[in-house]
Amino acid sequence: METRNIALITGVSRKEGLGYETARQLAGQGYKVIITARDHQKAEQLAASMQQDHLDAVSMALDINHADSIRKCVQQVTEQFGRLDVLINNAGVMTDFTSTIATADLEVVKSCFDSNVFGPWQVTQAFLPLLRKSSQPRIVNVTSGMGSYDDPAFGLHHFPGALTTYALTKLTFNALTVKAAKELKDEGILVNAVCPGFTATYEGLKEQGARPVEEGAKSIVWAATLPADGPTGGFYRDGKPLPW
Ligand SMILES: NC(=O)c1ccc[n+]([C@@H]2O[C@H](COP(=O)([O-])OP(=O)(O)OC[C@H]3O[C@@H](n4cnc5c(N)ncnc54)[C@H](OP(=O)(O)O)[C@@H]3O)[C@@H](O)[C@H]2O)c1
C-alpha cells in the first residue's frame, strides 16, 4: 500500500505551466504525484524529468473532456493505489481573448465552458469514490480572480478588458466550488478555489508584470495540503481569502 499522500493534477503538459510546478512542490513535500495530460507523452516526459530530480511522480493520460479517458484514468488509479488524497483541477483553457458579450461566438463559449466547468465537474464526480477512501481528502479548483466580482485587479466589476468568456467560466467554477464544499463537508472533503495570481506561464507575461510560476503554484499547494481543520468552500490566493 502507498503510504505517501497521493495527489493527481490535471493539465500537466508544459514545464512552464502551473501544473508542473505544483507537482514539483508537492513531491518536494513528500507527496506521490500523478501527473496527467491529454497527450500522455508530454506528461510522461515531465514525470521522467521529475524522477531525475528524485521527485516521486508517475504519469497518466487524462483528457478532462472525454468520459472514456476519465474512466480509464480512474481505473488506473484504482488499480495502482486504491485511493486518492488530493485532486487538483488545474487544466483549463483561455480561448476567445477578444470576446465580448455582444460579439462572442457562442459555440466557442460553450467549448470553453466544456473545458473550464464541465470537464473538472466530470473529473470530480469520477474521482469522488477514490477520494472517499482517503483519510484527508482535498479538492483544489484552480480558478481565477477574473471569476470574481470584486478582485481589485481582475474582478468583473473592475477589469475593463475582454476575456469575457474565460471570466464567466471561472465565475461558474467558483460557484461550483462553494456548492461542492457544502455538499461534501460532512464527509471531511475540503474543497477550495485558488487563484494563482497573474503568473508568467507563457513568454512575454513576465514583462507584463506576471509573477514567477513558483509563487503561483505555492497558492495551489497551500490548498492541497490544508490540515483536517482547514477551511472549505473558500476562494484564496497566497493562502489569503479573495473577495468573491
Ligand atoms: N497563468 C495565469 O496567470 C493564471 C491565472 C489564473 C488562473 N490560471 C489558471 O491556471 C491553470 C493553469 O494555467 P497555466 O497558466 O499553467 O497554463 P497552461 O500551462 O496552458 O495550463 C493549462 C493546461 O490545461 C491543459 N488542458 C486544456 N484542455 C485540457 C483537456 N481537455 N484535458 C486535459 N488537459 C487540458 C493544457 O494541456 P494541452 O497542452 O494539452 O492544451 C495545459 O496543460 C488554468 O486553469 C488557468 O486558467 C492561470
Ligand as a Chemical Component Dictionary entry (heavy atoms), coordinates in Angstrom:
data_LIG
# 
_chem_comp.id                   LIG 
_chem_comp.type                 NON-POLYMER 
_chem_comp.pdbx_formal_charge   0 
_chem_comp.three_letter_code    LIG 
# 
loop_
_chem_comp_atom.comp_id 
_chem_comp_atom.atom_id 
_chem_comp_atom.alt_atom_id 
_chem_comp_atom.type_symbol 
_chem_comp_atom.charge 
_chem_comp_atom.model_Cartn_x 
_chem_comp_atom.model_Cartn_y 
_chem_comp_atom.model_Cartn_z 
_chem_comp_atom.pdbx_ordinal 
LIG N1  N1  N 0  -1.182 31.870 -15.695 1  
LIG C1  C1  C 0  -2.024 32.692 -15.096 2  
LIG O1  O1  O 0  -1.806 33.923 -14.984 3  
LIG C2  C2  C 0  -3.292 32.143 -14.471 4  
LIG C3  C3  C 0  -4.045 32.984 -13.651 5  
LIG C4  C4  C 0  -5.209 32.493 -13.063 6  
LIG C5  C5  C 0  -5.595 31.186 -13.292 7  
LIG N2  N2  N 1  -4.850 30.383 -14.113 8  
LIG C6  C6  C 0  -5.306 29.003 -14.328 9  
LIG O2  O2  O 0  -4.257 28.123 -14.022 10 
LIG C7  C7  C 0  -4.418 26.894 -14.745 11 
LIG C8  C8  C 0  -3.097 26.547 -15.423 12 
LIG O3  O3  O 0  -2.770 27.554 -16.361 13 
LIG P1  P1  P 0  -1.290 27.845 -16.885 14 
LIG O4  O4  O 0  -1.122 29.310 -16.863 15 
LIG O5  O5  O -1 -0.334 26.991 -16.172 16 
LIG O6  O6  O 0  -1.373 27.470 -18.425 17 
LIG P2  P2  P 0  -1.213 26.063 -19.191 18 
LIG O7  O7  O 0  0.151  25.521 -18.995 19 
LIG O8  O8  O 0  -1.676 26.320 -20.576 20 
LIG O9  O9  O 0  -2.207 25.100 -18.419 21 
LIG C9  C9  C 0  -3.422 24.653 -18.903 22 
LIG C10 C10 C 0  -3.319 23.155 -19.072 23 
LIG O10 O10 O 0  -4.630 22.636 -19.289 24 
LIG C11 C11 C 0  -4.481 21.600 -20.229 25 
LIG N3  N3  N 0  -5.759 21.251 -20.860 26 
LIG C12 C12 C 0  -6.580 22.012 -21.617 27 
LIG N4  N4  N 0  -7.643 21.293 -22.004 28 
LIG C13 C13 C 0  -7.488 20.037 -21.489 29 
LIG C14 C14 C 0  -8.238 18.838 -21.547 30 
LIG N5  N5  N 0  -9.387 18.759 -22.236 31 
LIG N6  N6  N 0  -7.791 17.759 -20.871 32 
LIG C15 C15 C 0  -6.639 17.804 -20.175 33 
LIG N7  N7  N 0  -5.851 18.905 -20.104 34 
LIG C16 C16 C 0  -6.287 20.005 -20.758 35 
LIG C17 C17 C 0  -3.459 22.096 -21.211 36 
LIG O11 O11 O 0  -2.931 20.998 -21.936 37 
LIG P3  P3  P 0  -2.655 20.981 -23.517 38 
LIG O12 O12 O 0  -1.185 21.309 -23.651 39 
LIG O13 O13 O 0  -2.979 19.594 -23.915 40 
LIG O14 O14 O 0  -3.533 22.013 -24.148 41 
LIG C18 C18 C 0  -2.454 22.718 -20.266 42 
LIG O15 O15 O 0  -1.556 21.751 -19.795 43 
LIG C19 C19 C 0  -5.564 27.136 -15.726 44 
LIG O16 O16 O 0  -6.762 26.591 -15.206 45 
LIG C20 C20 C 0  -5.662 28.658 -15.774 46 
LIG O17 O17 O 0  -6.954 29.118 -16.102 47 
LIG C21 C21 C 0  -3.702 30.834 -14.704 48 
# 
loop_
_chem_comp_bond.comp_id 
_chem_comp_bond.atom_id_1 
_chem_comp_bond.atom_id_2 
_chem_comp_bond.value_order 
_chem_comp_bond.pdbx_ordinal 
LIG N1  C1  SING 1  
LIG C1  O1  DOUB 2  
LIG C1  C2  SING 3  
LIG C2  C3  SING 4  
LIG C2  C21 DOUB 5  
LIG C3  C4  DOUB 6  
LIG C4  C5  SING 7  
LIG C5  N2  DOUB 8  
LIG N2  C6  SING 9  
LIG N2  C21 SING 10 
LIG C6  O2  SING 11 
LIG C6  C20 SING 12 
LIG O2  C7  SING 13 
LIG C7  C8  SING 14 
LIG C7  C19 SING 15 
LIG C8  O3  SING 16 
LIG O3  P1  SING 17 
LIG P1  O4  DOUB 18 
LIG P1  O5  SING 19 
LIG P1  O6  SING 20 
LIG O6  P2  SING 21 
LIG P2  O7  DOUB 22 
LIG P2  O8  SING 23 
LIG P2  O9  SING 24 
LIG O9  C9  SING 25 
LIG C9  C10 SING 26 
LIG C10 O10 SING 27 
LIG C10 C18 SING 28 
LIG O10 C11 SING 29 
LIG C11 N3  SING 30 
LIG C11 C17 SING 31 
LIG N3  C12 SING 32 
LIG N3  C16 SING 33 
LIG C12 N4  DOUB 34 
LIG N4  C13 SING 35 
LIG C13 C14 SING 36 
LIG C13 C16 DOUB 37 
LIG C14 N5  SING 38 
LIG C14 N6  DOUB 39 
LIG N6  C15 SING 40 
LIG C15 N7  DOUB 41 
LIG N7  C16 SING 42 
LIG C17 O11 SING 43 
LIG C17 C18 SING 44 
LIG O11 P3  SING 45 
LIG P3  O12 DOUB 46 
LIG P3  O13 SING 47 
LIG P3  O14 SING 48 
LIG C18 O15 SING 49 
LIG C19 O16 SING 50 
LIG C19 C20 SING 51 
LIG C20 O17 SING 52 
# 
